[in-house]
Amino acid sequence: MAKDKTHYSCTECGGTSAKWLGKCPHCGAWNTLIESAPEAASGATKNRFAALAPSSEVMALSDIEASDVQRTPTGIGELDRVLGGGMVEGGVVLIGGDPGIGKSTLLLQALDALQRQGLPAPGAAGPSQGARAPSGGSAPRAAGQRRGGTLYVTGEESGAQVALRSRRLGIEGSQVQVLAEIQLEKILATLAARQPAVAVIDSIQTVYSDQLTSAPGSVAQVRECAAHLTRAAKASGTAIVLVGHVTKEGALAGPRVLEHMVDTVLYFEGDTHSSYRLIRAIKNRFGAVNEIGVFAMTERGLKGVNNPSAIFLSQHSEPVPGSCVLVTLEGTRPMLVEVQALVDNGGPSPRRLSVGLERDRLAMLLAVLHRHAGVACMDQDVFVNAVGGVQIREPAADLAVMLAITSSLRGKPLPKGFLAFGEVGLAGEVRPAPRGQERLKEAAKLGFSVAVVPKANAPKKNDKAFEGLTIHAVERVEEALQLVRSLD
C-alpha cells in the first residue's frame, strides 16, 4: 500500500515544510516542526479569515462614525482592570497559563458574577457595525432576537466535574449554562441557538472540526477552530473567551497566528506553590497593554488584591543589607517591589544569577558600577531576586538594583523607609522614569520617608501629596552612592 503523504507544520507560525528541518524556514524558530497529515483544500478552509475583516466601501477616516465600545464589568475588579474595564461585545479574549494556575477557576467565577448581576440583552440591536456573517458561518441575530446569559463550554472536564468545582468555590445556585462538547460544529450551533452574551471555550486545544482530519490540538485544528469561533463572535456580538495551553517555555501553544486573530491576550503568571497569581495583558485592542491584575488563591477561589505592594515587600523588623525598595509601573498601576541582592565570594568563575530581572541587564549594571563608581564585583558571586515572584520588565529598576548590590557588598543596610528608582545608562547617568510623580505619591501614601530619584523626576514645587517623604534628586550613579553613604 502506498504510504500516506505527510508534511511538517511549525507550531510557532503554522508554516509547512515537505521534510523535517531543525529550523523553520518561515519564521526561523528551532525544533518547532511536527509531522501532520495534509488537509484537503475546501472553500471554507481557504476563506477562514475572510470574515474577520469584512469588505466595505472606501471612506475617508473623518467620515467614519465611531463611538467608544461599551463594556460589561465582570464584577471582579482585578480582571476588569486587565481587560480595560470589562467584556466588549463581540470581543475575543485568549487567556493562557500553566496547568492548575487558576484559569478555569477565575473564568467560572467571572461567568457566575456576570450571570448574577444581569447581563444586558439588547432587543433589535444587531451585531457591531461592519460585522457580517460569512457564508457557512453563524448567522447574525435576527430582529427582535435577544442575547443574554453566559455559557461555559468545557472540553477537558465533564459537567459534573464543573459542578463539583463550583460547589468547592462556594458558588451555590449558579445559573451558568454548561456544555461538555469538543466538536466545533455543535459548539457553533449552540452559540447560534442560545445567543449568550459571554461564552468561555475551555480549552481551544481540545476543540476539533469535522472538516479537518488532524487530531485535536494540532496546528491546523487550533487555527481553524479559533478562526470559526472568532467569526461567530464578530457576527453575533457574543464575547468569547478562549482558554489556551502553554508550552514548557511559557508561551501559548499553537501557531502565533492565534494571537493575531483575537482582540485580547492575557497571561497567567505565578508559582503554583504560592497563593498569589498575576494576570498580565500582552495585547488589548480595546484597552491598555501591560496592565496587571493581582489575585490571591483561597479556598473560595481567586480573590482580587487591592494593595499588591504588600505582597512584594518583605516584612523586616529592621533594615537588612542587600535590600532596596523600588516603585515599578505595571500599566497604569504603581507598585512597590523589594529587590534583594546577595554578593558573596565567587572564586575564579563568579556566578551572575537574577530572578525576576533580565540577566544581561544585571551584567551591564555591574560593569557600570565598576567603571563609574569604582565598585568591583569581578571575583564575587552576585544574586538578585525580586520578592514575590514578580517579573520586572522596565529599566527603572536599575538604580534600586545597583544600590542593593552595593549595600550587600558593604554589609550595611539602607536606611529604614528608603526607596529608589531610575534608569542607569552606560555612561553612568541616571535617566528619568515615566510617571515619576505617581510613583512618589504611591510611596508617600505607604509611609516611606526617603527617596532617591532621577533629577528630572523630582517635584518642582511643594506638594502635600509628598509630605513626610524626603526626596533626593541625583544625576549620576556615583552621586547616588555618595548620598547613600552620607545617610548611614
DRENDO-1510 file (C-alpha; in Angstrom, 1 decimal, always signed):
<recs>
REC; n; res; u; v; w
REC; 1; MET; +0.0; +0.0; +0.0 .
REC; 2; ALA; +1.2; +3.5; -0.7 .
REC; 3; LYS; +2.2; +5.4; +2.3 .
REC; 4; ASP; +0.1; +8.4; +3.1 .
REC; 5; LYS; +1.8; +11.7; +2.4 .
REC; 6; THR; +2.7; +13.8; +5.3 .
REC; 7; HIS; +4.2; +17.3; +5.8 .
REC; 8; TYR; +5.7; +19.1; +8.8 .
REC; 9; SER; +4.0; +22.1; +10.4 .
REC; 10; CYS; +5.6; +24.8; +12.5 .
REC; 11; THR; +4.0; +25.2; +15.9 .
REC; 12; GLU; +5.1; +28.9; +16.0 .
REC; 13; CYS; +3.9; +30.3; +12.7 .
REC; 14; GLY; +1.9; +27.5; +11.1 .
REC; 15; GLY; +4.2; +27.3; +8.1 .
REC; 16; THR; +4.7; +23.9; +6.4 .
REC; 17; SER; +7.6; +22.0; +5.0 .
REC; 18; ALA; +7.9; +18.8; +2.9 .
REC; 19; LYS; +10.5; +17.4; +5.2 .
REC; 20; TRP; +11.7; +17.8; +8.8 .
REC; 21; LEU; +14.2; +20.6; +9.4 .
REC; 22; GLY; +15.8; +21.7; +12.6 .
REC; 23; LYS; +15.0; +25.3; +11.8 .
REC; 24; CYS; +11.6; +26.5; +10.4 .
REC; 25; PRO; +12.3; +28.1; +7.0 .
REC; 26; HIS; +9.4; +30.6; +7.5 .
REC; 27; CYS; +9.9; +32.1; +11.0 .
REC; 28; GLY; +13.4; +30.8; +11.9 .
REC; 29; ALA; +12.3; +29.0; +15.1 .
REC; 30; TRP; +14.2; +25.9; +16.1 .
REC; 31; ASN; +12.7; +22.5; +16.8 .
REC; 32; THR; +9.2; +23.5; +16.1 .
REC; 33; LEU; +8.3; +21.4; +13.1 .
REC; 34; ILE; +5.9; +18.5; +13.8 .
REC; 35; GLU; +4.6; +15.8; +11.5 .
REC; 36; SER; +1.0; +16.1; +10.4 .
REC; 37; ALA; -1.3; +15.0; +7.5 .
REC; 38; PRO; -2.1; +17.5; +4.8 .
REC; 39; GLU; -5.7; +18.8; +4.8 .
REC; 40; ALA; -7.9; +18.7; +1.8 .
REC; 41; ALA; -8.5; +22.2; +0.4 .
REC; 42; SER; -12.0; +23.5; +0.7 .
REC; 43; GLY; -13.8; +26.7; +0.2 .
REC; 44; ALA; -14.3; +27.1; +4.0 .
REC; 45; THR; -10.7; +26.5; +4.7 .
REC; 46; LYS; -9.4; +28.9; +2.1 .
REC; 47; ASN; -11.6; +31.7; +3.3 .
REC; 48; ARG; -11.4; +31.1; +7.0 .
REC; 49; PHE; -10.1; +34.6; +7.7 .
REC; 50; ALA; -12.3; +36.4; +5.2 .
REC; 51; ALA; -15.0; +37.3; +7.8 .
REC; 52; LEU; -12.5; +38.7; +10.4 .
REC; 53; ALA; -12.1; +41.8; +8.2 .
REC; 54; PRO; -15.2; +42.1; +6.1 .
REC; 55; SER; -15.1; +44.2; +2.9 .
REC; 56; SER; -16.7; +47.6; +3.0 .
REC; 57; GLU; -16.8; +50.8; +1.0 .
REC; 58; VAL; -13.8; +53.1; +0.8 .
REC; 59; MET; -14.4; +56.1; +3.1 .
REC; 60; ALA; -12.4; +58.9; +4.5 .
REC; 61; LEU; -11.3; +58.4; +8.0 .
REC; 62; SER; -13.1; +61.6; +9.2 .
REC; 63; ASP; -16.4; +60.4; +7.7 .
REC; 64; ILE; -16.5; +57.1; +9.6 .
REC; 65; GLU; -18.8; +57.1; +12.6 .
REC; 66; ALA; -17.1; +55.7; +15.6 .
REC; 67; SER; -18.1; +55.6; +19.3 .
REC; 68; ASP; -16.4; +54.2; +22.4 .
REC; 69; VAL; -17.0; +50.5; +22.9 .
REC; 70; GLN; -19.5; +49.5; +25.6 .
REC; 71; ARG; -18.1; +47.3; +28.3 .
REC; 72; THR; -19.8; +44.9; +30.7 .
REC; 73; PRO; -17.9; +44.7; +34.0 .
REC; 74; THR; -17.3; +41.1; +35.2 .
REC; 75; GLY; -17.7; +42.0; +38.8 .
REC; 76; ILE; -14.1; +41.0; +39.5 .
REC; 77; GLY; -12.2; +44.3; +39.8 .
REC; 78; GLU; -8.7; +43.0; +39.0 .
REC; 79; LEU; -9.9; +41.2; +35.9 .
REC; 80; ASP; -11.8; +44.3; +34.7 .
REC; 81; ARG; -8.6; +46.3; +35.2 .
REC; 82; VAL; -6.6; +44.0; +32.9 .
REC; 83; LEU; -9.4; +43.8; +30.3 .
REC; 84; GLY; -9.7; +47.6; +30.2 .
REC; 85; GLY; -13.0; +47.9; +32.1 .
REC; 86; GLY; -14.9; +44.7; +31.2 .
REC; 87; MET; -16.0; +42.5; +28.4 .
REC; 88; VAL; -16.6; +44.0; +25.0 .
REC; 89; GLU; -19.5; +42.9; +22.8 .
REC; 90; GLY; -18.1; +40.7; +20.0 .
REC; 91; GLY; -14.6; +40.7; +21.5 .
REC; 92; VAL; -12.4; +37.6; +21.6 .
REC; 93; VAL; -10.1; +37.1; +24.6 .
REC; 94; LEU; -7.3; +34.5; +24.7 .
REC; 95; ILE; -6.1; +33.6; +28.2 .
REC; 96; GLY; -3.1; +31.2; +28.8 .
REC; 97; GLY; -1.2; +29.9; +31.8 .
REC; 98; ASP; +0.4; +26.9; +33.3 .
REC; 99; PRO; -1.8; +23.9; +34.3 .
REC; 100; GLY; -3.5; +24.3; +37.6 .
REC; 101; ILE; -2.7; +28.0; +38.0 .
REC; 102; GLY; -6.4; +29.0; +38.1 .
REC; 103; LYS; -7.6; +29.9; +34.6 .
REC; 104; SER; -10.8; +27.8; +34.8 .
REC; 105; THR; -11.5; +28.9; +38.4 .
REC; 106; LEU; -11.3; +32.6; +37.6 .
REC; 107; LEU; -13.5; +32.3; +34.4 .
REC; 108; LEU; -16.1; +30.2; +36.3 .
REC; 109; GLN; -16.2; +32.9; +39.0 .
REC; 110; ALA; -16.5; +35.7; +36.4 .
REC; 111; LEU; -19.3; +33.9; +34.5 .
REC; 112; ASP; -21.2; +33.4; +37.7 .
REC; 113; ALA; -20.7; +37.1; +38.7 .
REC; 114; LEU; -21.9; +38.2; +35.2 .
REC; 115; GLN; -24.9; +36.0; +35.4 .
REC; 116; ARG; -25.9; +37.2; +38.9 .
REC; 117; GLN; -25.6; +40.9; +38.1 .
REC; 118; GLY; -27.8; +40.6; +35.0 .
REC; 119; LEU; -26.3; +40.9; +31.5 .
REC; 120; PRO; -27.6; +43.4; +29.0 .
REC; 121; ALA; -29.9; +41.8; +26.5 .
REC; 122; PRO; -30.4; +44.2; +23.6 .
REC; 123; GLY; -33.5; +43.6; +21.5 .
REC; 124; ALA; -33.5; +44.7; +17.9 .
REC; 125; ALA; -29.9; +45.8; +18.1 .
REC; 126; GLY; -27.8; +43.9; +15.6 .
REC; 127; PRO; -24.2; +43.0; +15.6 .
REC; 128; SER; -21.4; +45.5; +15.7 .
REC; 129; GLN; -21.0; +47.8; +12.7 .
REC; 130; GLY; -19.2; +46.2; +9.9 .
REC; 131; ALA; -19.5; +42.6; +11.3 .
REC; 132; ARG; -21.3; +40.3; +8.8 .
REC; 133; ALA; -21.7; +36.6; +8.9 .
REC; 134; PRO; -19.8; +34.8; +6.2 .
REC; 135; SER; -21.1; +32.0; +4.1 .
REC; 136; GLY; -21.1; +28.8; +6.1 .
REC; 137; GLY; -20.7; +30.7; +9.4 .
REC; 138; SER; -23.0; +31.8; +12.2 .
REC; 139; ALA; -25.9; +33.9; +11.1 .
REC; 140; PRO; -26.3; +37.4; +12.6 .
REC; 141; ARG; -29.1; +38.0; +15.1 .
REC; 142; ALA; -32.5; +38.4; +13.7 .
REC; 143; ALA; -34.5; +41.5; +14.5 .
REC; 144; GLY; -36.1; +41.2; +18.0 .
REC; 145; GLN; -33.8; +38.3; +19.0 .
REC; 146; ARG; -32.5; +38.9; +22.5 .
REC; 147; ARG; -29.0; +38.0; +23.7 .
REC; 148; GLY; -28.0; +37.4; +27.3 .
REC; 149; GLY; -26.7; +34.9; +29.8 .
REC; 150; THR; -23.5; +33.0; +29.9 .
REC; 151; LEU; -22.2; +29.7; +28.5 .
REC; 152; TYR; -19.3; +27.6; +29.7 .
REC; 153; VAL; -18.1; +25.1; +27.1 .
REC; 154; THR; -15.8; +22.5; +28.7 .
REC; 155; GLY; -13.7; +20.1; +26.7 .
REC; 156; GLU; -11.4; +18.9; +29.4 .
REC; 157; GLU; -14.0; +18.2; +32.2 .
REC; 158; SER; -17.5; +16.8; +32.4 .
REC; 159; GLY; -20.4; +18.8; +33.5 .
REC; 160; ALA; -20.4; +17.0; +36.9 .
REC; 161; GLN; -16.7; +18.0; +37.4 .
REC; 162; VAL; -17.5; +21.6; +36.7 .
REC; 163; ALA; -20.4; +21.5; +39.1 .
REC; 164; LEU; -18.3; +20.0; +41.9 .
REC; 165; ARG; -15.7; +22.7; +41.4 .
REC; 166; SER; -18.3; +25.4; +41.6 .
REC; 167; ARG; -19.5; +24.0; +44.9 .
REC; 168; ARG; -16.0; +23.9; +46.3 .
REC; 169; LEU; -15.7; +27.6; +45.4 .
REC; 170; GLY; -18.9; +28.3; +47.3 .
REC; 171; ILE; -20.9; +29.1; +44.2 .
REC; 172; GLU; -24.5; +28.0; +45.1 .
REC; 173; GLY; -27.5; +28.1; +42.8 .
REC; 174; SER; -25.5; +29.3; +39.8 .
REC; 175; GLN; -27.4; +29.7; +36.5 .
REC; 176; VAL; -24.4; +29.5; +34.3 .
REC; 177; GLN; -25.1; +27.2; +31.3 .
REC; 178; VAL; -22.6; +24.4; +30.9 .
REC; 179; LEU; -21.9; +22.4; +27.7 .
REC; 180; ALA; -19.5; +19.5; +27.7 .
REC; 181; GLU; -18.5; +19.3; +24.0 .
REC; 182; ILE; -15.4; +19.4; +21.8 .
REC; 183; GLN; -16.9; +19.3; +18.3 .
REC; 184; LEU; -16.7; +22.8; +16.7 .
REC; 185; GLU; -19.9; +22.5; +14.6 .
REC; 186; LYS; -22.0; +21.6; +17.7 .
REC; 187; ILE; -20.5; +24.4; +19.7 .
REC; 188; LEU; -21.3; +26.9; +16.9 .
REC; 189; ALA; -24.8; +25.6; +16.7 .
REC; 190; THR; -25.3; +26.1; +20.5 .
REC; 191; LEU; -23.9; +29.6; +20.3 .
REC; 192; ALA; -26.3; +30.4; +17.5 .
REC; 193; ALA; -29.3; +29.0; +19.3 .
REC; 194; ARG; -28.6; +30.3; +22.8 .
REC; 195; GLN; -27.0; +33.7; +21.8 .
REC; 196; PRO; -25.1; +34.1; +25.1 .
REC; 197; ALA; -23.6; +37.4; +26.0 .
REC; 198; VAL; -20.4; +35.8; +27.1 .
REC; 199; ALA; -19.1; +32.3; +26.3 .
REC; 200; VAL; -15.9; +30.5; +27.5 .
REC; 201; ILE; -14.2; +27.8; +25.5 .
REC; 202; ASP; -12.1; +25.7; +27.8 .
REC; 203; SER; -9.9; +24.9; +26.0 .
REC; 204; ILE; -9.2; +25.7; +22.4 .
REC; 205; GLN; -6.7; +22.8; +22.1 .
REC; 206; THR; -9.5; +20.3; +22.8 .
REC; 207; VAL; -11.9; +21.5; +20.1 .
REC; 208; TYR; -11.9; +19.9; +16.7 .
REC; 209; SER; -13.7; +20.3; +13.4 .
REC; 210; ASP; -15.1; +17.5; +11.2 .
REC; 211; GLN; -13.8; +19.4; +8.2 .
REC; 212; LEU; -10.2; +18.5; +9.1 .
REC; 213; THR; -8.7; +15.1; +9.6 .
REC; 214; SER; -5.9; +16.0; +12.0 .
REC; 215; ALA; -6.2; +15.4; +15.7 .
REC; 216; PRO; -7.5; +17.9; +18.3 .
REC; 217; GLY; -4.6; +20.2; +19.4 .
REC; 218; SER; -2.8; +20.1; +16.1 .
REC; 219; VAL; -1.7; +23.4; +14.4 .
REC; 220; ALA; -4.4; +23.1; +11.7 .
REC; 221; GLN; -7.2; +22.3; +14.2 .
REC; 222; VAL; -6.3; +25.1; +16.6 .
REC; 223; ARG; -6.0; +27.6; +13.8 .
REC; 224; GLU; -9.3; +26.6; +12.1 .
REC; 225; CYS; -11.4; +26.3; +15.2 .
REC; 226; ALA; -10.2; +29.7; +16.5 .
REC; 227; ALA; -11.0; +31.3; +13.2 .
REC; 228; HIS; -14.5; +30.0; +13.2 .
REC; 229; LEU; -15.1; +31.0; +16.8 .
REC; 230; THR; -13.8; +34.5; +16.1 .
REC; 231; ARG; -16.0; +34.7; +13.1 .
REC; 232; ALA; -19.0; +33.7; +15.2 .
REC; 233; ALA; -18.2; +36.3; +17.9 .
REC; 234; LYS; -17.9; +39.2; +15.4 .
REC; 235; ALA; -21.1; +38.2; +13.6 .
REC; 236; SER; -23.3; +37.6; +16.6 .
REC; 237; GLY; -21.9; +40.0; +19.2 .
REC; 238; THR; -21.1; +37.3; +21.7 .
REC; 239; ALA; -18.0; +37.9; +23.7 .
REC; 240; ILE; -15.9; +34.7; +23.6 .
REC; 241; VAL; -13.0; +33.8; +25.9 .
REC; 242; LEU; -10.6; +31.1; +24.7 .
REC; 243; VAL; -8.5; +29.2; +27.2 .
REC; 244; GLY; -5.1; +28.2; +25.7 .
REC; 245; HIS; -2.5; +25.8; +26.8 .
REC; 246; VAL; +1.1; +26.9; +27.2 .
REC; 247; THR; +4.4; +25.3; +26.2 .
REC; 248; LYS; +7.2; +24.4; +28.5 .
REC; 249; GLU; +8.8; +27.8; +27.7 .
REC; 250; GLY; +5.6; +29.5; +29.0 .
REC; 251; ALA; +4.3; +30.7; +25.6 .
REC; 252; LEU; +0.9; +30.0; +24.3 .
REC; 253; ALA; +0.8; +26.6; +22.5 .
REC; 254; GLY; -0.2; +26.6; +18.8 .
REC; 255; PRO; +0.6; +28.9; +15.9 .
REC; 256; ARG; +1.4; +32.6; +16.7 .
REC; 257; VAL; -1.4; +33.5; +14.2 .
REC; 258; LEU; -3.8; +32.6; +17.0 .
REC; 259; GLU; -2.6; +35.7; +19.0 .
REC; 260; HIS; -3.2; +37.9; +15.9 .
REC; 261; MET; -6.7; +36.7; +15.4 .
REC; 262; VAL; -8.0; +37.6; +18.9 .
REC; 263; ASP; -8.6; +41.0; +20.4 .
REC; 264; THR; -7.0; +40.5; +23.8 .
REC; 265; VAL; -4.3; +38.2; +25.0 .
REC; 266; LEU; -3.9; +37.5; +28.8 .
REC; 267; TYR; -1.2; +35.5; +30.5 .
REC; 268; PHE; -1.5; +34.0; +34.0 .
REC; 269; GLU; +1.8; +34.1; +35.9 .
REC; 270; GLY; +2.8; +32.8; +39.3 .
REC; 271; ASP; +4.2; +29.8; +41.1 .
REC; 272; THR; +1.7; +27.0; +41.8 .
REC; 273; HIS; +3.3; +26.7; +45.2 .
REC; 274; SER; +2.5; +30.3; +46.0 .
REC; 275; SER; -1.0; +31.6; +46.8 .
REC; 276; TYR; -0.6; +34.7; +44.6 .
REC; 277; ARG; -1.3; +34.9; +40.9 .
REC; 278; LEU; -0.6; +37.7; +38.4 .
REC; 279; ILE; -2.6; +38.1; +35.2 .
REC; 280; ARG; -1.0; +40.3; +32.6 .
REC; 281; ALA; -2.4; +41.8; +29.3 .
REC; 282; ILE; +0.0; +41.3; +26.4 .
REC; 283; LYS; -2.3; +42.6; +23.7 .
REC; 284; ASN; -5.6; +44.5; +24.0 .
REC; 285; ARG; -7.3; +46.2; +21.1 .
REC; 286; PHE; -9.8; +47.8; +23.5 .
REC; 287; GLY; -7.5; +48.9; +26.3 .
REC; 288; ALA; -4.0; +49.4; +27.6 .
REC; 289; VAL; -1.4; +46.7; +27.4 .
REC; 290; ASN; +1.0; +45.7; +30.2 .
REC; 291; GLU; -1.8; +46.1; +32.7 .
REC; 292; ILE; -1.6; +43.7; +35.6 .
REC; 293; GLY; -4.1; +42.1; +38.0 .
REC; 294; VAL; -3.1; +40.5; +41.3 .
REC; 295; PHE; -5.1; +37.7; +42.8 .
REC; 296; ALA; -4.8; +35.5; +45.9 .
REC; 297; MET; -5.8; +31.9; +45.7 .
REC; 298; THR; -8.1; +31.0; +48.6 .
REC; 299; GLU; -10.4; +28.1; +49.5 .
REC; 300; ARG; -13.2; +30.1; +47.8 .
REC; 301; GLY; -11.3; +30.7; +44.6 .
REC; 302; LEU; -9.3; +33.7; +43.4 .
REC; 303; LYS; -9.8; +37.0; +45.2 .
REC; 304; GLY; -8.5; +40.3; +43.9 .
REC; 305; VAL; -5.7; +42.0; +45.9 .
REC; 306; ASN; -6.4; +45.8; +46.2 .
REC; 307; ASN; -3.0; +46.6; +47.6 .
REC; 308; PRO; -0.5; +44.4; +45.8 .
REC; 309; SER; +2.5; +46.3; +47.1 .
REC; 310; ALA; +2.1; +44.5; +50.4 .
REC; 311; ILE; +2.8; +41.2; +48.6 .
REC; 312; PHE; +6.1; +42.3; +47.1 .
REC; 313; LEU; +7.6; +43.8; +50.3 .
REC; 314; SER; +9.3; +41.6; +52.8 .
REC; 315; GLN; +8.4; +42.1; +56.4 .
REC; 316; HIS; +11.8; +43.0; +58.1 .
REC; 317; SER; +11.7; +44.2; +61.7 .
REC; 318; GLU; +14.9; +46.1; +61.0 .
REC; 319; PRO; +16.6; +47.0; +57.7 .
REC; 320; VAL; +18.9; +44.3; +56.3 .
REC; 321; PRO; +21.9; +44.6; +53.9 .
REC; 322; GLY; +21.2; +44.0; +50.2 .
REC; 323; SER; +17.6; +45.1; +50.3 .
REC; 324; CYS; +16.2; +48.0; +48.4 .
REC; 325; VAL; +12.6; +49.0; +47.5 .
REC; 326; LEU; +11.6; +50.4; +44.1 .
REC; 327; VAL; +8.4; +51.7; +42.6 .
REC; 328; THR; +7.7; +49.9; +39.4 .
REC; 329; LEU; +4.9; +50.7; +36.9 .
REC; 330; GLU; +2.6; +48.0; +35.6 .
REC; 331; GLY; +0.4; +49.6; +33.1 .
REC; 332; THR; -1.3; +52.4; +35.0 .
REC; 333; ARG; -0.6; +51.0; +38.4 .
REC; 334; PRO; +2.4; +51.9; +40.5 .
REC; 335; MET; +3.6; +49.1; +42.7 .
REC; 336; LEU; +6.3; +48.9; +45.4 .
REC; 337; VAL; +8.6; +45.9; +45.0 .
REC; 338; GLU; +11.6; +44.8; +47.1 .
REC; 339; VAL; +14.7; +43.9; +45.3 .
REC; 340; GLN; +17.2; +41.7; +47.2 .
REC; 341; ALA; +20.9; +41.3; +46.3 .
REC; 342; LEU; +23.5; +38.9; +47.7 .
REC; 343; VAL; +27.2; +39.4; +47.0 .
REC; 344; ASP; +29.5; +36.6; +48.1 .
REC; 345; ASN; +33.0; +35.2; +47.4 .
REC; 346; GLY; +32.8; +33.5; +44.0 .
REC; 347; GLY; +36.3; +32.3; +43.2 .
REC; 348; PRO; +37.8; +32.2; +39.7 .
REC; 349; SER; +34.4; +31.8; +37.9 .
REC; 350; PRO; +31.9; +34.1; +39.7 .
REC; 351; ARG; +28.2; +33.5; +39.0 .
REC; 352; ARG; +25.6; +36.1; +37.9 .
REC; 353; LEU; +22.0; +35.0; +38.6 .
REC; 354; SER; +18.9; +37.1; +38.6 .
REC; 355; VAL; +15.3; +36.0; +39.3 .
REC; 356; GLY; +12.6; +38.4; +38.1 .
REC; 357; LEU; +15.0; +40.6; +36.2 .
REC; 358; GLU; +17.0; +40.3; +33.0 .
REC; 359; ARG; +20.3; +38.6; +33.5 .
REC; 360; ASP; +22.0; +40.5; +30.7 .
REC; 361; ARG; +21.0; +43.8; +32.3 .
REC; 362; LEU; +22.5; +42.7; +35.6 .
REC; 363; ALA; +25.8; +42.1; +33.9 .
REC; 364; MET; +25.6; +45.6; +32.3 .
REC; 365; LEU; +24.8; +47.2; +35.7 .
REC; 366; LEU; +27.8; +45.5; +37.3 .
REC; 367; ALA; +30.0; +46.9; +34.5 .
REC; 368; VAL; +28.7; +50.4; +35.1 .
REC; 369; LEU; +29.3; +50.1; +38.8 .
REC; 370; HIS; +32.9; +49.1; +38.2 .
REC; 371; ARG; +33.6; +51.8; +35.6 .
REC; 372; HIS; +31.9; +54.8; +37.0 .
REC; 373; ALA; +31.6; +54.2; +40.8 .
REC; 374; GLY; +34.7; +52.1; +41.5 .
REC; 375; VAL; +32.7; +49.2; +42.9 .
REC; 376; ALA; +34.3; +45.9; +41.7 .
REC; 377; CYS; +32.5; +42.6; +41.8 .
REC; 378; MET; +34.7; +40.7; +39.4 .
REC; 379; ASP; +35.6; +37.9; +41.9 .
REC; 380; GLN; +32.2; +37.9; +43.6 .
REC; 381; ASP; +29.0; +35.9; +43.1 .
REC; 382; VAL; +26.1; +38.2; +42.6 .
REC; 383; PHE; +22.5; +37.0; +43.1 .
REC; 384; VAL; +19.5; +39.3; +42.5 .
REC; 385; ASN; +15.9; +38.5; +43.3 .
REC; 386; ALA; +12.6; +40.3; +43.0 .
REC; 387; VAL; +10.5; +39.4; +46.1 .
REC; 388; GLY; +7.1; +37.8; +45.5 .
REC; 389; GLY; +7.9; +36.2; +42.1 .
REC; 390; VAL; +7.1; +39.4; +40.2 .
REC; 391; GLN; +8.7; +40.0; +36.8 .
REC; 392; ILE; +10.2; +43.5; +36.4 .
REC; 393; ARG; +10.5; +44.4; +32.8 .
REC; 394; GLU; +11.2; +48.1; +32.9 .
REC; 395; PRO; +14.6; +49.7; +33.2 .
REC; 396; ALA; +13.5; +52.0; +36.0 .
REC; 397; ALA; +14.7; +49.2; +38.4 .
REC; 398; ASP; +18.4; +49.8; +37.5 .
REC; 399; LEU; +19.2; +52.3; +40.4 .
REC; 400; ALA; +17.5; +50.1; +43.0 .
REC; 401; VAL; +19.4; +47.0; +41.8 .
REC; 402; MET; +22.7; +48.8; +42.0 .
REC; 403; LEU; +22.1; +50.2; +45.5 .
REC; 404; ALA; +21.0; +46.8; +46.7 .
REC; 405; ILE; +24.2; +45.3; +45.3 .
REC; 406; THR; +26.5; +47.9; +46.9 .
REC; 407; SER; +24.5; +47.5; +50.2 .
REC; 408; SER; +25.2; +43.8; +50.3 .
REC; 409; LEU; +28.9; +44.2; +49.3 .
REC; 410; ARG; +29.4; +46.8; +52.1 .
REC; 411; GLY; +27.4; +44.8; +54.6 .
REC; 412; LYS; +25.4; +47.9; +55.6 .
REC; 413; PRO; +21.6; +48.2; +55.2 .
REC; 414; LEU; +19.9; +51.1; +53.5 .
REC; 415; PRO; +18.0; +53.5; +55.8 .
REC; 416; LYS; +14.6; +52.5; +57.0 .
REC; 417; GLY; +11.8; +53.7; +54.7 .
REC; 418; PHE; +14.2; +54.0; +51.8 .
REC; 419; LEU; +13.3; +53.6; +48.1 .
REC; 420; ALA; +14.9; +54.4; +44.8 .
REC; 421; PHE; +14.0; +54.2; +41.1 .
REC; 422; GLY; +15.6; +55.3; +37.8 .
REC; 423; GLU; +17.2; +54.0; +34.7 .
REC; 424; VAL; +21.0; +53.9; +34.5 .
REC; 425; GLY; +22.9; +54.4; +31.2 .
REC; 426; LEU; +26.2; +53.1; +30.2 .
REC; 427; ALA; +27.8; +56.5; +30.7 .
REC; 428; GLY; +26.8; +56.4; +34.4 .
REC; 429; GLU; +23.9; +58.9; +34.1 .
REC; 430; VAL; +20.6; +58.3; +35.9 .
REC; 431; ARG; +17.8; +58.7; +33.4 .
REC; 432; PRO; +14.2; +59.7; +34.4 .
REC; 433; ALA; +11.4; +57.1; +34.7 .
REC; 434; PRO; +8.0; +57.7; +33.2 .
REC; 435; ARG; +5.2; +59.0; +35.5 .
REC; 436; GLY; +7.6; +59.7; +38.3 .
REC; 437; GLN; +5.2; +61.8; +40.3 .
REC; 438; GLU; +2.7; +59.0; +40.5 .
REC; 439; ARG; +5.4; +56.7; +41.8 .
REC; 440; LEU; +6.4; +59.1; +44.5 .
REC; 441; LYS; +2.8; +59.7; +45.6 .
REC; 442; GLU; +2.3; +55.9; +46.0 .
REC; 443; ALA; +5.5; +55.7; +48.1 .
REC; 444; ALA; +4.4; +58.6; +50.3 .
REC; 445; LYS; +0.9; +57.1; +50.7 .
REC; 446; LEU; +2.5; +53.9; +52.1 .
REC; 447; GLY; +4.7; +55.7; +54.6 .
REC; 448; PHE; +8.2; +55.8; +53.0 .
REC; 449; SER; +10.4; +58.6; +54.2 .
REC; 450; VAL; +13.5; +58.7; +51.9 .
REC; 451; ALA; +13.6; +58.5; +48.1 .
REC; 452; VAL; +16.5; +58.7; +45.7 .
REC; 453; VAL; +15.2; +59.5; +42.2 .
REC; 454; PRO; +16.4; +61.0; +38.9 .
REC; 455; LYS; +16.7; +64.8; +38.9 .
REC; 456; ALA; +14.0; +65.0; +36.2 .
REC; 457; ASN; +11.5; +63.2; +38.4 .
REC; 458; ALA; +11.9; +65.5; +41.4 .
REC; 459; PRO; +8.9; +67.6; +42.2 .
REC; 460; LYS; +9.2; +71.2; +41.0 .
REC; 461; LYS; +7.2; +72.6; +44.0 .
REC; 462; ASN; +6.0; +71.7; +47.4 .
REC; 463; ASP; +3.1; +69.2; +47.2 .
REC; 464; LYS; +1.1; +68.0; +50.1 .
REC; 465; ALA; +1.0; +64.6; +48.5 .
REC; 466; PHE; +4.7; +64.2; +49.3 .
REC; 467; GLU; +4.5; +65.2; +52.9 .
REC; 468; GLY; +6.8; +63.0; +55.1 .
REC; 469; LEU; +8.9; +61.9; +52.1 .
REC; 470; THR; +12.4; +63.4; +51.7 .
REC; 471; ILE; +13.3; +63.3; +48.0 .
REC; 472; HIS; +16.9; +63.4; +46.9 .
REC; 473; ALA; +17.5; +64.1; +43.2 .
REC; 474; VAL; +20.6; +62.6; +41.5 .
REC; 475; GLU; +22.1; +62.8; +38.1 .
REC; 476; ARG; +24.8; +60.1; +38.2 .
REC; 477; VAL; +25.5; +56.8; +39.8 .
REC; 478; GLU; +28.4; +57.9; +41.9 .
REC; 479; GLU; +26.3; +60.8; +43.2 .
REC; 480; ALA; +23.7; +58.3; +44.3 .
REC; 481; LEU; +26.3; +56.1; +46.1 .
REC; 482; GLN; +27.8; +59.1; +47.9 .
REC; 483; LEU; +24.3; +60.2; +49.0 .
REC; 484; VAL; +23.6; +56.7; +50.4 .
REC; 485; ARG; +26.9; +56.6; +52.4 .
REC; 486; SER; +26.0; +60.0; +53.9 .
REC; 487; LEU; +22.7; +58.7; +55.1 .
REC; 488; ASP; +24.3; +55.8; +57.1 .
</recs>
